[in-house]
Amino acid sequence: MAPYDANRHYLLCPLCKKTHAMLPKHLRRACMKKASDDEVMSVVKKAKEDAHEILQSGRMFSFDVIRGISDDPSTMRRLIKELERRHMVVTDIPSNFESSSVIPQTVQPPPTAADVQMTEPDEVESVSSGETFQCETQQGWQTENRQLMMQKGLYQKHSRDHKLLKEYATFLHKDKGLDNYRQDVDNVARYLHYMDPSGPSLRFVMQPRDKTKQYLRDLQEAKLKKRTQVNYLKSLRRFLYFHTYDADLKQEDPVLHAHCVDFLDFLKLQQTKCSKQVSKEITRKRHEILTTTAEITTPDTLAVLKLAKKDFLTVIGKVFPEESSLQMSEIMHVVYYLQAIIILKHAQRVGVAKSMTVEEWMARKPVKEHCVVGVKEHKTAAQEVAMFALTQEEEMWFDIYYTRIRPQILRSKGCKEDLDQEKFFLSSRGTPIYNPSNDLARLHTKYGIKPVSSQEARRLTETAMKTRVDVDKALVADYLTHSNATAEKHYRMKTPANILTARLILDSVQAGSSNDSEQETPCDEARASTSGSTQMDVHAAFDKLLQDHPISLDGEVPSKAARTAISEKHQRQLYERWLKAQMKLRVQHVLDQFSRRLPTEARVQAWITSKGWKSNIPRASMIVQDWKPTGSLEDAVRSDRVVKCIKSQKWTGLAFSEIEGKNRGVVTTRDFLPGEVVCDYHGKLVSHRKGEEIHRDIQLSESGYMFFFKNKGKALCIDAHEEHCECHPEKLTFGRLINHSRKHPNIKPRLYIFTSDGVEKEVILFIASQKIRVNEELLFDYGVNRKSYCGEGLDLDWL
Ligand SMILES: C[S@@+](CC[C@H](N)C(=O)[O-])C[C@H]1O[C@@H](n2cnc3c(N)ncnc32)[C@H](O)[C@@H]1O
């Protein structure tokens, strides 16, 4: 058979849509087997005419034709590029079309702004608190680095919905509690795509290491900073660690598991190499700032605290008496001021104010007339611990905010089910504060002074330390922990005692480098705190009054003589406060009578009249207006939140606490309304008999964690004697650590039948039996006495 002529015309078969060197033969043998010769030849003729036309004019496209298809410059550019690649010609392209487009020369779709945020801005954030870096670099990064990454194929990524990435995302988000986990996952998704574009797999550990090294070189060539490269490596290590050790890989694929373990070592080595470069970058950046920022001094950094203090104390003073409510602008002044204390006086990163949680506040440690607060900062791929020591006065301010002001934000925003509420500082919307740098700037603007950033405050503190001895420098560096490198170097020194010493050194530095005007004169101090201390005096006087005249539903307001005996100056305020407190009690009492459904005003009025109160009488209209369903148990447990919390054991609004004489206990971190589900008693459900057996066998110290109950005659027990349950092995659950009180319980256990995956389960829920204030210990009546509990003769003082 003669070889095909390489230059002969290929003709298109209109039936199978393929080109053929010998179209007539193809038609007779395949697509037109049953057709006559004439029919075949007419199709061939038409195919030849089409081919001729294409050769003559079919390769030409005018730019207008392209524009008729799409006027989006990006689409047009890609279309033109593709046509040209296929040897077509596009004519009449306007001369400014090339230069006016900012679309990179690639067929990949451009990433969204959200994608762009994912890597570099965080890299900047983790170098220091440097708010200014972010703004400056982000713009540049969006163009040059992105284009470079795209050109090198570093920007494409696998979908986060793939099992490997999804599991990892869930681990970061749910188990590690990282909010910005997506960035971490995307870093990995990009690497996996680079290693194998066909799909994500762990097989990259078996590929030659050179490819990963090349990947790192490509990142470098795309001008990503070392810090970002380290973040990529950290993400990758964490991802691999998760799949190597947290899953069943060892059983399922021991060979792959062994490769993963080796690869982890390899990654660690790469990370160490990269980290060394990071400190050089940081030094360079800091040097740049030092040489470019306009001169400011330590007094400048603290000036805003001094100027805003008077207003701050006035607001703080207003939270007494108990019922007074603040305006949101006043509340925010307190939030800004306290953040400013952390950032300017304690020279902490903005992230510390942002990340601080209620739990961390509760866990503060008293150290010699100070308290030390530790804050874990969740960063992209690491967790840093910041510590700072507050004076007693500062502690009092923070506590007033926590116990009196923060609950008001939550109340006003109806945020009782907001999972984010556990952050210490809240915005006016009741959500965690978003950007402490902005809050700081607002405070400066309010007092008309030049803004000082956290970065400047920290830099000045360091500069002021230059002349100090090395030990002091190290302690203060530790207090500031301005970078990972410093943190790693000094972590071993981070003890509450050292933190306090550093604080005292800082006090002397801040006082020493300030001129006299920085020091408050006694007169200033007195002026600034007048309103605060006056209110505190009233508070103390009121407490005294209550000792002899406790607020009661039916009691009479204490006489003027009794009030004057305590404080002539405040007697009128005492009168008003007492009446207000009694009114609150009465309103609650009336509301409790009508907790199930909204009553009519007439019914409420009738009931109030029946009480025979002579004065200080709640108005029925007010009661009807204030009425809220406390919610039956059925309603409460039908809520998604409760069902989710039963399964996840992530109850919010609660914290563990050391309680004198009781070991551990559970306290609230927000207010709870009567009828609210607080948490459940979590453990293993067993029969009563089994429960008794376990009770017999375990040590006496573990015996208090068995909850016996009945469901329709069926005797059961929740066994929680083990500190960690099988289903949540890493968690301490709340229910089992709630202590007993017969006289002052604030929650009640209630049985609820809960259906999960079609199976009915008995759950014991704790329901608030009264309003529970923030920071109160949860207590329920165990329903036992000394005899019934564990027998006579035992040391059970608490029962
Ligand atoms: C369910 S546990 C409560 C958590 C417990 N306090 C802990 O630290 O693990 C029950 C045990 O707590 C202690 N407890 C409970 N209520 C108490 C109280 N009012 N005073 C002192 N100890 C109490 C008793 O030792 C009891 O056996």
The ligand as an SDF file (V2000), in Angstrom:
LIG
                    3D

 27 29  0  0  0  0  0  0  0  0999 V2000
  -19.7850   15.5540   90.1590 C   0  0  0  0  0  0  0  0  0  0  0  0
  -18.3440   15.8990   91.0610 S   0  0  0  0  0  0  0  0  0  0  0  0
  -18.2350   17.6030   90.9700 C   0  0  0  0  0  0  0  0  0  0  0  0
  -16.8660   18.0580   90.4990 C   0  0  0  0  0  0  0  0  0  0  0  0
  -15.7960   17.9830   91.4950 C   0  0  0  0  0  0  0  0  0  0  0  0
  -15.8160   19.1360   92.3840 N   0  0  0  0  0  0  0  0  0  0  0  0
  -14.4250   17.8560   90.8380 C   0  0  0  0  0  0  0  0  0  0  0  0
  -13.5490   18.6840   91.0820 O   0  0  0  0  0  0  0  0  0  0  0  0
  -14.2200   16.8990   90.0850 O   0  0  0  0  0  0  0  0  0  0  0  0
  -18.9080   15.5160   92.6290 C   0  0  0  0  0  0  0  0  0  0  0  0
  -17.8700   15.6410   93.6670 C   0  0  0  0  0  0  0  0  0  0  0  0
  -17.5510   17.0120   93.8740 O   0  0  0  0  0  0  0  0  0  0  0  0
  -17.4440   17.3030   95.2500 C   0  0  0  0  0  0  0  0  0  0  0  0
  -18.5030   18.2590   95.5910 N   0  0  0  0  0  0  0  0  0  0  0  0
  -19.7030   18.4080   95.0140 C   0  0  0  0  0  0  0  0  0  0  0  0
  -20.3830   19.4190   95.5570 N   0  0  0  0  0  0  0  0  0  0  0  0
  -19.6170   19.9210   96.5090 C   0  0  0  0  0  0  0  0  0  0  0  0
  -19.7760   20.9890   97.4340 C   0  0  0  0  0  0  0  0  0  0  0  0
  -20.8730   21.7050   97.4770 N   0  0  0  0  0  0  0  0  0  0  0  0
  -18.7600   21.2480   98.2790 N   0  0  0  0  0  0  0  0  0  0  0  0
  -17.6210   20.5150   98.2320 C   0  0  0  0  0  0  0  0  0  0  0  0
  -17.4060   19.4950   97.3700 N   0  0  0  0  0  0  0  0  0  0  0  0
  -18.3920   19.1970   96.5260 C   0  0  0  0  0  0  0  0  0  0  0  0
  -17.5940   16.0110   95.9870 C   0  0  0  0  0  0  0  0  0  0  0  0
  -16.3240   15.4820   96.1740 O   0  0  0  0  0  0  0  0  0  0  0  0
  -18.3480   15.1470   95.0090 C   0  0  0  0  0  0  0  0  0  0  0  0
  -18.0300   13.7930   95.1560 O   0  0  0  0  0  0  0  0  0  0  0  0
  1  2  1  0
  2  3  1  0
  2 10  1  0
  3  4  1  0
  4  5  1  0
  5  6  1  0
  5  7  1  0
  7  8  2  0
  7  9  1  0
 10 11  1  0
 11 12  1  0
 11 26  1  0
 12 13  1  0
 13 14  1  0
 13 24  1  0
 14 15  1  0
 14 23  1  0
 15 16  2  0
 16 17  1  0
 17 18  1  0
 17 23  2  0
 18 19  1  0
 18 20  2  0
 20 21  1  0
 21 22  2  0
 22 23  1  0
 24 25  1  0
 24 26  1  0
 26 27  1  0
M  CHG  2   2   1   9  -1
M  END
$$$$
